[in-house]
Amino acid sequence: MQPINLYMGYDSREDQAFKIAYTSIFQNTKHHVRVMPLSLPFLRERNLYWRQEDPLASTEFAFSRFLVPYLNDYRGWALFCDCDFMFRHDISRILDYRDETKALYVVKHDYKPTEETKMDGKPQTQYPRKNWSSLMWINCNHELVRRMTPEVMNRSSGLYLHRFQWLTDDVIGELPLEWNYLEGWNTPEQCADPIAVHFTRGGPWFDEYKNVEYAEEWNKYASIAPR
């Protein structure tokens, strides 16, 4: 079987979170997975990323995630996720969602955070379809996805990209909540056994979030993750 290509956001300030997310994948998944970090210096060196720094961008990979189709040679399917995820089950379950008429699949959150700040003191902004782009299962060969070139990614506004205004609504497939459970927003009543927990407010690697939901599991992965 072909490996699952997973492009994970990488932020130099959250190296530990990246390593725990990486570790959780390989502890739970038997299928071959290739994890590729979206490193901003790497992309800049290759002239794939030349946007000016956005003061509203909370991570170094806020926009580079939309390079995934290009990086995957506009072939097959590829998964993107933020680095503040923890995977609790086999991610090869994502292979059940491959309708070729869809451009991508996301969990369609109605997320309206009340906090003014989030991870690392960054401002918390609100906009329609917030957090939809934090995990995307992308059909890289889809005709609309192929239009997402490095040039389009670099010149487009953040809202145009994250609201998926470059797609039509009918080609945005929906994943169950278990694929992007927002810690602090979603509840066990909504989803008792998530595949992927997203510490979008801040995770156990920050002192103020050491006791959040699923922190105990995160610490287990932290104990075996590379230093």
NUGU-214125 format. One line per 3 residues: number of its first residue (from 1); their letters; for each residue x, y, z of C-alpha. Coordinates in steps of 0.1 Angstrom, whole numbers, plus 5000, padded with zeros to 4 digits. Example, Ala and Ser with C-alpha at 12.3 -4.5 7.8 and 13.67 -1.06 7.14 Angstrom:
% NUGU-214125
1 = as = 5123:4955:5078; 5137:4989:5071 $
***
This chain:
% NUGU-214125
1 = mqp = 5000:5000:5000; 5011:5036:4994; 5022:5054:5025 $
4 = inl = 5001:5082:5039; 5019:5115:5034; 5013:5137:5064 $
7 = ymg = 5025:5173:5063; 5027:5187:5098; 5030:5223:5107 $
10 = yds = 5063:5231:5124; 5069:5261:5146; 5103:5266:5162 $
13 = red = 5086:5277:5194; 5066:5244:5197; 5093:5218:5189 $
16 = qaf = 5081:5197:5218; 5045:5197:5207; 5056:5186:5172 $
19 = kia = 5077:5157:5186; 5048:5144:5208; 5024:5146:5178 $
22 = yts = 5049:5127:5157; 5054:5101:5185; 5016:5096:5190 $
25 = ifq = 5012:5088:5153; 5038:5061:5152; 5027:5046:5185 $
28 = ntk = 4992:5040:5171; 4995:5035:5133; 5006:5003:5116 $
31 = hhv = 5003:5017:5081; 5034:5034:5066; 5032:5071:5073 $
34 = rvm = 5057:5097:5060; 5056:5128:5083; 5071:5159:5067 $
37 = pls = 5074:5191:5088; 5064:5223:5072; 5095:5243:5082 $
40 = lpf = 5093:5280:5072; 5131:5285:5067; 5132:5254:5045 $
43 = lre = 5103:5268:5023; 5118:5303:5022; 5152:5289:5011 $
46 = rnl = 5135:5271:4982; 5116:5303:4971; 5082:5287:4979 $
49 = ywr = 5073:5311:5006; 5078:5348:5003; 5049:5363:5022 $
52 = qed = 5056:5392:5046; 5051:5383:5083; 5015:5387:5094 $
55 = pla = 5010:5400:5129; 4978:5380:5132; 4994:5347:5123 $
58 = ste = 4996:5326:5155; 5021:5301:5140; 5049:5299:5115 $
61 = faf = 5029:5276:5094; 4997:5296:5094; 4997:5299:5056 $
64 = srf = 5023:5273:5044; 4997:5245:5049; 4982:5255:5016 $
67 = lvp = 5014:5245:4999; 5006:5208:5006; 4991:5201:4972 $
70 = yln = 5022:5215:4954; 5046:5197:4978; 5027:5165:4970 $
73 = dyr = 5032:5170:4933; 4994:5175:4929; 4990:5137:4932 $
76 = gwa = 4969:5114:4954; 4958:5123:4988; 4978:5140:5016 $
79 = lfc = 4970:5149:5052; 4979:5181:5069; 4976:5188:5107 $
82 = dcd = 4988:5215:5131; 5016:5204:5154; 4995:5208:5186 $
85 = fmf = 4976:5175:5179; 4978:5142:5197; 4967:5111:5178 $
88 = rhd = 4950:5083:5199; 4942:5058:5172; 4954:5046:5139 $
91 = isr = 4954:5074:5114; 4950:5050:5085; 4913:5052:5092 $
94 = ild = 4914:5084:5071; 4917:5062:5040; 4879:5056:5044 $
97 = yrd = 4873:5091:5032; 4884:5093:4995; 4855:5106:4974 $
100 = etk = 4873:5118:4943; 4846:5144:4937; 4857:5162:4969 $
103 = aly = 4886:5186:4970; 4893:5179:5007; 4878:5168:5039 $
106 = vvk = 4877:5187:5072; 4859:5187:5105; 4833:5215:5101 $
109 = hdy = 4836:5232:5135; 4814:5260:5146; 4841:5273:5168 $
112 = kpt = 4836:5307:5186; 4863:5310:5213; 4857:5334:5241 $
115 = eet = 4894:5338:5251; 4911:5370:5239; 4945:5352:5236 $
118 = kmd = 4956:5317:5228; 4987:5297:5227; 5019:5316:5236 $
121 = gkp = 5000:5348:5241; 4989:5352:5205; 4956:5371:5199 $
124 = qtq = 4926:5349:5194; 4907:5359:5163; 4873:5348:5151 $
127 = ypr = 4861:5341:5116; 4838:5317:5098; 4851:5282:5094 $
130 = knw = 4877:5287:5122; 4899:5256:5128; 4886:5238:5096 $
133 = ssl = 4921:5241:5081; 4939:5227:5112; 4934:5192:5098 $
136 = mwi = 4928:5187:5061; 4927:5155:5041; 4934:5168:5007 $
139 = ncn = 4927:5154:4972; 4958:5169:4956; 4948:5161:4921 $
142 = hel = 4913:5177:4923; 4909:5204:4896; 4902:5232:4921 $
145 = vrr = 4930:5221:4944; 4955:5222:4915; 4948:5260:4913 $
148 = mtp = 4964:5264:4947; 4999:5272:4935; 5027:5288:4956 $
151 = evm = 5019:5321:4939; 4982:5319:4949; 4992:5310:4985 $
154 = nrs = 5017:5338:4988; 4995:5366:4974; 4961:5356:4990 $
157 = sgl = 4947:5369:5023; 4945:5347:5053; 4907:5348:5053 $
160 = ylh = 4906:5338:5016; 4927:5308:5024; 4913:5296:5057 $
163 = rfq = 4877:5302:5048; 4882:5280:5017; 4870:5308:4994 $
166 = wlt = 4892:5292:4967; 4868:5262:4967; 4830:5257:4962 $
169 = ddv = 4811:5245:4992; 4800:5213:4975; 4836:5200:4972 $
172 = ige = 4844:5204:5009; 4838:5170:5025; 4830:5165:5062 $
175 = lpl = 4850:5144:5086; 4834:5133:5119; 4844:5153:5150 $
178 = ewn = 4866:5125:5162; 4892:5137:5137; 4897:5171:5153 $
181 = yle = 4885:5172:5188; 4891:5207:5202; 4902:5205:5238 $
184 = gwn = 4884:5231:5259; 4856:5235:5233; 4843:5200:5225 $
187 = tpe = 4830:5177:5252; 4830:5139:5259; 4793:5140:5253 $
190 = qca = 4799:5151:5218; 4828:5126:5212; 4838:5101:5237 $
193 = dpi = 4868:5086:5219; 4886:5110:5197; 4911:5099:5171 $
196 = avh = 4928:5132:5172; 4929:5157:5201; 4937:5193:5192 $
199 = ftr = 4951:5215:5220; 4942:5246:5201; 4942:5269:5232 $
202 = ggp = 4975:5256:5245; 4987:5221:5255; 5005:5205:5284 $
205 = wfd = 5038:5219:5272; 5027:5252:5287; 5025:5256:5325 $
208 = eyk = 4990:5270:5325; 4976:5240:5305; 4993:5212:5323 $
211 = nve = 4960:5198:5336; 4938:5201:5306; 4917:5172:5293 $
214 = yae = 4939:5144:5278; 4970:5158:5294; 4978:5125:5311 $
217 = ewn = 4979:5107:5277; 5000:5135:5262; 5025:5131:5291 $
220 = kya = 5028:5094:5283; 5038:5101:5248; 5061:5129:5260 $
223 = sia = 5079:5103:5282; 5090:5083:5251; 5093:5111:5225 $
226 = pr = 5127:5121:5212; 5144:5149:5230 $
***
